[in-house]
């Protein structure tokens, strides 16, 4: 699929020169810093040298004082506390963090994860009933609950209090809980709005520790916060950047037994970065809730011995293998449905339904369909005699608003601009398919239907060396809103060793006209360019710079994002 290259604005020469001299950093990397709002020595120092002392006060969150007062009251009076969380990575890491920390000094607590298939997302009636039957007086809800108005009313009737920690956008009304911690509340002045659900659980424990214990106790749990931030695809800026920086250190140097077991079973080599977490740990933790019950993920994350963790990790890995089988087979079916139907191929959206598709992987399948056809996509299946589904979007298109335009056909829906979930009666399927396509066709632009490669700065091969790379590495952790810089080099040519491997990928060494440096280049899923490259000639290359270790030797390598032939 042809991609559009979107080149970011280059700052004024004077700005680049001034900051470059102040911090003694290459002009190309200074350009990237300026593009990301880092335009002074002090901001650069904070960026390159994150500090836990820079975390915002948890008491800036609306209702925090109420939350820790009620929590301390429960602990003082030996009440049973239930930690209730979502079944995805963010929810299970949040539960593991809050439960493990509280259990380290207060044994009268337990945790609850709703069943994805029988209870669905959110605070369920079944969960509240279980809490009542087991004598819980306080529920701490993590990564969910900001729309659980009826559930909180039901719990209150049963003499159960709620503290809600949620990072999703609230509805018009806030649940009548003891405390609702959500930086996205309109009446919340917390300076950073993009915490993960686990991050909010951390802030609650941070406030409690500052008031009643020692704050440094919480450093032990930063690996869980880092896994949640990476896996939930929240922006890695501001407070999240600090938490991920120190969380990855903990994960790589002294991980808790559960995460170490997952790293080992995934055969993860070297230190994990954000991408490593997303592709090795995240899917395995998620798999527990997708094809079985997510309680298993929490049990792994809170395990105290390596033997226990290894046994639980093995079980979760088997579930991940099963999840992968479902994912691949359903993706193949979905793509075949589009390929075999001219109307679907020509549509501006994709809405597919099959009643036997596994509910736990349809979000992954939707994302895969977007990769192939690059348009708003909804994948639907049958669950509990309803039709339920997951939706994914493309750059700049507001998926949530499009689904909201079909709300009269839906029983419930939720999500944000780029991802959403929905449920409807079976009788509304055809009407929804038609309406969604109409809405998308009327609101999406042709530009939105073209995938984009964002380019930070043009560069010469000779300027990239070990010193350049060492500074680049200090710009990590990379992720949303602080992506690894993408460079553009023009007049590039194949020096030698052009090869394809696995009939999908490219490998060659490249030079650049007017430069002496030669770099090894790899292009994953770039086989479509192989024939053109065999003809010689020059091309422009969008790429990232990375390290490649082979036979104990580490060298710099360029990873292709896209090519344009000159």
C-alpha positions in Angstrom: 0.0 0.0 0.0 1.4 3.4 -1.0 2.2 5.6 2.0 2.3 9.3 2.3 5.4 10.9 3.7 4.6 13.6 6.2 7.6 15.8 6.9 7.6 17.7 10.2 8.4 21.4 10.2 12.1 22.1 10.8 12.7 24.8 13.4 14.6 28.0 12.6 18.3 27.7 12.2 19.0 30.1 15.1 16.8 27.9 17.5 18.7 24.8 16.5 22.1 26.4 16.8 21.4 27.9 20.2 20.1 24.8 21.9 22.7 22.6 20.2 25.5 24.7 21.8 23.7 24.8 25.2 23.4 21.1 25.5 26.2 19.9 23.2 24.0 17.7 21.0 24.0 17.1 17.3 21.8 19.5 15.3 19.7 16.7 13.9 18.8 15.4 17.3 18.3 19.0 18.6 15.8 19.4 15.8 13.9 16.4 17.1 13.9 17.9 20.6 12.6 21.2 19.4 9.8 19.5 17.5 8.8 17.8 20.7 8.6 21.1 22.7 12.0 20.7 24.4 13.4 24.2 23.8 15.5 25.1 26.8 18.4 23.7 28.9 16.0 23.0 31.9 13.5 21.1 29.8 16.3 19.2 28.1 17.7 18.3 31.6 14.3 17.0 32.7 13.9 15.0 29.5 17.4 13.4 29.5 17.5 12.9 33.3 14.1 11.8 34.6 13.5 11.9 38.3 10.9 10.4 40.6 11.0 13.7 42.5 9.3 15.3 39.4 6.1 13.2 39.8 3.1 15.3 40.5 1.5 15.3 43.9 -1.2 12.6 44.0 -3.3 15.0 46.1 -3.9 17.1 43.0 -6.4 14.5 41.9 -9.9 15.4 42.8 -11.2 13.2 45.7 -7.8 11.8 46.7 -8.1 13.0 50.3 -11.5 11.3 50.6 -10.0 8.1 49.0 -7.1 7.6 51.4 -9.2 8.6 54.4 -11.7 5.9 53.6 -8.9 3.4 52.8 -7.2 4.1 56.1 -10.5 3.8 57.9 -11.0 0.4 56.4 -7.5 -0.7 57.4 -7.9 0.7 61.0 -11.2 -1.1 61.5 -10.0 -4.4 59.8 -12.6 -4.3 57.1 -12.4 -6.6 54.1 -11.1 -4.7 51.0 -11.7 -6.0 47.5 -9.4 -4.9 44.6 -11.5 -5.1 41.5 -9.9 -4.6 38.0 -10.3 -5.0 34.3 -9.2 -8.2 32.5 -6.6 -6.6 30.2 -2.9 -5.8 30.9 -3.7 -2.4 32.4 -6.3 -3.8 34.7 -4.4 -6.9 35.8 -1.2 -5.0 36.5 -3.2 -2.4 38.4 -4.8 -5.1 40.6 -1.4 -6.8 41.1 0.1 -3.5 42.2 -2.6 -2.4 44.6 -3.2 -5.9 46.0 0.5 -6.7 46.5 1.3 -3.4 48.2 -1.7 -3.6 50.5 -1.1 -7.2 51.3 2.5 -6.4 52.3 1.1 -4.9 55.5 -2.7 -5.6 55.6 -3.8 -9.2 55.0 -7.6 -8.6 55.0 -8.0 -8.0 51.2 -8.6 -10.0 48.1 -9.0 -9.3 44.3 -11.6 -9.9 41.7 -11.4 -9.8 37.9 -14.7 -10.0 35.9 -15.0 -12.8 33.3 -14.7 -11.3 29.8 -17.3 -13.7 28.4 -20.0 -14.0 31.0 -19.7 -10.6 32.8 -18.2 -8.3 30.2 -16.4 -5.0 30.7 -16.9 -2.9 33.8 -18.2 -3.4 37.3 -20.7 -6.3 37.1 -23.7 -7.2 39.2 -22.1 -10.6 39.7 -19.0 -9.0 41.1 -20.9 -6.9 43.6 -22.9 -10.0 44.7 -19.7 -11.9 45.2 -18.3 -9.0 47.3 -21.5 -9.0 49.4 -21.5 -12.8 49.9 -17.8 -12.7 51.1 -18.2 -9.8 53.5 -16.3 -7.0 51.7 -17.1 -3.4 52.9 -14.8 -1.5 50.4 -14.1 -2.0 46.7 -11.2 -0.3 45.0 -12.1 -0.3 41.2 -9.1 -0.1 38.9 -9.1 0.8 35.1 -12.9 0.9 35.1 -15.9 2.2 37.0 -16.2 5.9 35.9 -19.5 5.0 34.2 -20.6 2.4 36.8 -23.4 4.6 38.2 -26.0 1.8 38.7 -23.3 -0.6 40.0 -22.3 1.9 42.7 -26.0 2.4 43.7 -26.4 -1.4 44.0 -23.2 -1.6 46.1 -24.3 1.2 48.4 -27.6 -0.6 49.0 -25.5 -3.5 50.1 -23.4 -1.3 52.5 -20.4 -1.6 50.2 -18.3 1.6 49.5 -16.4 2.3 46.3 -13.2 4.0 45.5 -12.9 4.3 41.7 -9.6 4.8 39.8 -10.3 5.1 36.1 -8.5 6.9 33.3 -11.4 6.7 30.7 -13.5 9.6 29.7 -16.4 10.0 32.2 -20.1 10.3 31.1 -22.3 13.3 31.9 -22.7 12.1 35.5 -20.1 10.8 37.9 -20.9 7.7 40.1 -21.9 8.5 43.7 -18.8 6.7 45.1 -16.7 7.7 48.1 -14.1 8.9 45.7 -13.7 8.9 41.9 -10.1 9.4 40.8 -10.0 10.3 37.1 -7.8 13.0 35.7 -10.3 13.3 32.8 -13.0 14.6 35.1 -14.0 18.1 34.1 -13.6 19.2 37.7 -10.1 17.7 38.1 -7.1 20.0 37.8 -4.5 17.3 37.8 -1.8 18.5 35.5 -1.4 15.3 33.5 -4.4 13.7 31.9 -2.9 10.5 30.4 -2.1 8.2 33.2 -2.8 4.5 32.7 -5.3 2.6 35.0 -2.3 1.1 36.8 -0.7 4.5 37.0 -3.8 5.8 38.8 -3.6 2.8 41.2 0.0 3.8 41.8 -1.1 7.4 42.6 -3.7 6.1 45.1 -1.0 4.0 46.8 1.5 6.9 46.6 -1.0 9.2 48.4 -1.6 6.5 51.1 2.1 5.9 51.5 2.9 9.6 51.8 0.3 10.0 54.5 0.7 6.7 56.5 3.8 4.8 55.4 7.0 5.4 53.4 6.7 6.5 49.7 9.9 4.6 48.6 8.2 1.3 49.3 6.3 1.8 46.0 9.5 1.7 43.9 9.2 -2.0 44.1 6.1 -1.9 41.9 7.3 0.4 39.1 7.9 -2.6 36.7 4.1 -3.2 36.8 3.4 0.4 36.0 5.8 0.4 33.1 4.2 -2.7 31.6 0.7 -1.1 31.9 1.8 2.2 30.2 3.6 0.4 27.4 0.7 -2.1 26.8 -2.1 0.4 27.1 -0.5 2.7 24.4 -0.8 5.9 26.5 1.5 8.8 25.7 5.0 8.4 27.1 5.5 12.0 28.1 5.4 13.9 31.4 4.7 11.6 34.3 4.4 8.5 32.2 7.9 9.0 30.8 9.3 9.1 34.4 7.4 6.0 35.5 8.4 4.0 32.4 12.0 5.1 32.7 12.3 3.7 36.2 9.9 0.9 35.7 12.0 -0.5 32.8 15.1 -0.3 35.0 13.3 -2.4 37.6 12.0 -4.8 34.9 15.4 -5.4 33.4 17.6 -5.4 36.5 15.4 -7.0 39.2 12.0 -8.0 37.9 9.3 -9.6 40.1 9.2 -13.4 39.6 6.1 -13.3 37.4 7.5 -10.8 34.9 10.9 -12.6 34.9 9.2 -15.9 34.1 7.3 -14.3 31.2 10.6 -12.8 29.9 12.2 -16.2 30.1 9.4 -18.1 28.4 9.3 -15.5 25.6 13.1 -16.0 25.2 13.5 -12.2 25.4 17.1 -11.4 24.8 18.8 -8.4 26.4 16.9 -5.6 28.0 13.3 -5.0 27.2 12.2 -1.5 25.9 8.6 -0.3 25.4 8.3 -2.2 22.1 9.7 -5.4 23.7 7.1 -5.1 26.5 4.3 -4.6 23.9 5.3 -7.6 21.8 6.5 -10.1 24.4 4.9 -9.5 27.9 1.7 -7.7 26.9 0.2 -10.3 24.7 0.9 -13.1 27.2 -0.7 -11.2 30.1 -3.6 -10.3 27.9 -4.0 -13.9 26.7 -5.2 -15.1 30.1 -8.3 -12.9 29.9 -8.9 -13.4 26.1 -9.1 -17.2 26.1 -9.6 -18.1 29.7 -9.9 -16.1 33.0 -7.7 -13.1 33.7 -7.4 -14.1 37.4 -4.5 -16.3 36.2 -2.6 -13.2 35.0 -2.9 -11.6 38.4 -1.8 -14.8 40.2 1.3 -14.8 38.0 2.1 -11.1 38.6 1.8 -11.5 42.4 3.7 -14.8 42.6 6.5 -14.7 45.2 8.8 -17.5 44.1 10.4 -18.4 40.8 9.0 -21.9 40.9 5.4 -20.7 41.3 5.9 -18.1 38.6 7.4 -20.5 36.1 4.5 -22.9 36.5 1.9 -20.1 36.0 3.9 -18.6 33.1 3.8 -21.9 31.3 0.0 -22.0 31.6 -0.3 -18.5 30.4 2.0 -19.1 27.5 -0.1 -22.0 26.4 -3.1 -19.7 26.4 -1.1 -17.2 24.4 -0.4 -19.9 21.8 -4.1 -20.7 21.6 -4.9 -17.0 21.3 -2.4 -16.7 18.5 -4.1 -19.6 16.7 -7.5 -17.9 17.0 -6.0 -14.6 15.9 -4.4 -16.0 12.8 -7.3 -18.2 11.7 -10.0 -15.5 12.2 -7.8 -12.8 10.5 -7.4 -15.1 7.5 -11.2 -15.6 7.4 -11.9 -11.9 7.8 -9.5 -10.9 5.0 -10.9 -13.6 2.8 -14.4 -12.2 3.3 -13.2 -8.8 2.1 -11.2 -10.1 -0.8 -14.1 -12.2 -2.0 -16.7 -9.4 -2.1 -16.3 -6.5 -4.5 -18.7 -4.3 -2.5 -16.6 -4.9 0.7 -13.4 -4.2 -1.2 -14.7 -0.9 -2.5 -16.2 0.3 0.8 -14.8 3.1 3.0 -15.2 0.9 6.1 -15.1 -2.7 7.1 -17.9 -4.3 9.2 -17.7 -8.1 9.5 -19.7 -10.6 11.5 -19.4 -14.3 12.2 -21.1 -15.9 15.2 -18.3 -18.4 15.8 -15.4 -15.9 16.1 -13.7 -15.8 19.5 -14.7 -12.7 21.4 -11.3 -12.5 23.0 -9.3 -11.8 19.8 -11.7 -9.7 17.6 -9.9 -6.5 18.6 -6.6 -7.9 17.4 -8.3 -9.0 14.2 -9.8 -5.5 13.7 -6.3 -4.1 14.0 -4.9 -6.6 11.4 -7.6 -5.7 9.0 -6.7 -2.0 9.4 -3.1 -2.9 8.6 -4.2 -4.5 5.3 -7.0 -2.2 4.1 -6.4 0.9 6.1 -9.9 2.0 6.9 -12.2 2.1 10.0 -13.0 -1.5 10.9 -15.5 -3.2 13.1 -15.2 -7.0 13.8 -18.4 -8.6 15.4 -19.2 -11.9 16.9 -22.1 -13.4 19.0 -21.9 -13.5 22.8 -24.7 -14.1 25.3 -27.3 -14.0 22.5 -26.2 -10.5 21.5 -23.8 -9.2 18.8 -20.7 -7.7 20.3 -17.5 -6.3 18.7 -14.4 -4.3 18.7 -13.5 -1.4 16.4 -10.2 0.2 15.3 -9.6 3.4 13.3 -7.1 5.1 11.1 -5.1 8.3 11.6 -7.2 11.4 12.2 -10.6 9.6 11.9 -12.8 9.8 15.0 -14.2 6.3 15.3 -16.0 7.0 18.6 -18.1 9.8 16.9 -18.9 7.5 13.9 -20.2 4.8 16.3 -22.0 7.4 18.3 -23.9 8.4 15.1 -25.2 4.8 15.2 -26.0 4.8 18.9 -29.8 4.2 18.4 -28.9 0.8 16.9 -26.7 -0.1 19.9 -27.3 -1.4 23.3 -24.1 0.0 24.6 -20.7 1.2 23.4 -17.6 2.9 24.7 -14.0 3.8 23.8 -12.1 6.7 22.2 -11.1 8.2 18.9 -9.1 5.2 17.7 -10.6 2.1 19.4 -14.0 1.2 20.7 -16.3 -1.7 21.8 -20.0 -2.1 21.1 -23.0 -4.4 21.7 -26.3 -4.6 19.8 -29.3 -6.8 19.3 -29.0 -9.4 16.4 -31.8 -7.7 14.6 -29.8 -4.5 14.2 -26.8 -6.0 12.5 -27.6 -5.2 8.9 -28.9 -1.7 9.7 -25.6 -1.0 11.7 -23.5 -2.2 8.8 -25.3 0.1 6.4 -25.4 3.1 8.7 -21.7 2.8 9.7 -20.6 2.7 6.1 -22.8 5.8 5.3 -21.4 7.7 8.3 -17.8 6.9 7.4 -18.3 7.6 3.7 -19.7 11.1 4.6 -17.0 12.1 7.1 -13.8 10.4 6.1 -11.4 12.2 3.6 -9.4 10.5 1.0 -6.3 11.7 2.8 -7.3 9.8 5.9 -7.4 6.6 3.9 -3.7 6.8 3.0 -1.3 5.5 5.7 1.3 8.1 6.7 5.1 7.9 7.4 6.0 10.8 9.7 9.5 12.0 9.2 11.3 14.0 11.8 14.4 15.3 10.1 16.6 14.7 7.0 20.0 13.4 7.7 23.4 12.5 6.1 24.8 9.0 6.7 28.2 10.4 7.9 26.5 12.2 10.9 25.3 8.9 12.4 27.9 7.3 14.6 28.3 5.8 18.1 28.1 9.2 19.9 25.0 10.1 17.9 23.4 6.8 18.8 24.3 7.1 22.5 22.4 10.4 22.7 19.6 8.9 20.7 19.2 6.1 23.2 18.9 8.6 26.0 15.8 10.0 24.3 14.1 6.7 25.2 11.7 5.4 26.4 10.0 5.7 23.0 6.3 5.4 22.5 3.2 7.5 21.7 4.0 11.2 21.5 7.7 10.4 21.9 8.2 8.0 19.0 11.7 6.9 18.0 12.9 9.5 15.5 12.3 8.7 11.8 15.1 10.1 9.5 15.0 10.7 5.8 18.1 10.1 3.7 18.1 11.0 -0.1 20.4 9.7 -2.9 20.8 6.3 -1.2 21.9 3.2 -3.1 22.4 -0.5 -2.6 26.1 -1.0 -1.9 26.0 -4.8 -1.9 24.5 -8.0 -0.3 20.9 -7.4 -1.5 18.9 -10.4 -0.3 15.3 -11.3 0.7 14.6 -13.7 3.5 11.4 -15.7 4.4 10.0 -14.3 1.2 8.8 -11.2 3.1 11.8 -9.2 4.2 14.8 -7.3 2.8 18.4 -7.0 3.8 21.3 -5.1 2.1 24.1 -2.7 2.8 23.5 0.9 1.7 25.6 4.0 0.9 24.6 7.6 0.3 26.0 9.8 -2.4 28.6 12.2 -1.0 29.1 10.1 2.2 31.7 7.6 3.2 29.6 5.7 5.7 28.0 2.3 4.8 25.2 0.8 6.9 23.5 -2.5 7.1 19.8 -2.1 6.3 16.8 -4.3 7.1 13.2 -3.9 5.8 10.6 -6.1 7.4 7.6 -6.9 5.2 9.2 -4.8 2.4 9.6 -7.5 -0.2 7.5 -5.4 -2.7 10.6 -3.3 -3.2 13.0 -6.1 -4.0 12.7 -6.1 -7.8 13.1 -2.3 -8.0 16.2 -2.5 -5.8 17.9 -5.1 -8.1 17.8 -2.5 -10.9 20.2 -0.2 -9.1 19.7 3.6 -9.0 19.1 6.0 -6.2 16.2 6.2 -3.7 15.0 8.1 -0.7 14.7 6.1 2.5 12.7 6.8 5.7 14.2 4.8 8.5 15.0 4.5 12.2 18.5 3.9 13.7 18.9 0.8 15.9 21.6 -1.5 17.2 22.0 -5.1 15.9 23.8 -7.7 17.9 25.1 -10.8 16.1 27.7 -13.3 17.3 28.6 -11.0 20.2 29.2 -8.0 17.9 26.9 -4.9 18.1 26.7 -2.6 15.1 24.4 0.2 14.0 21.7 -0.8 11.6 19.0 1.1 9.6 15.4 -0.2 9.7 13.3 0.9 6.7 10.0 2.6 7.2 9.5 3.2 3.5 11.3 3.8 0.2 10.7 6.3 -2.7 12.7 5.7 -5.8 14.2 8.7 -7.4 
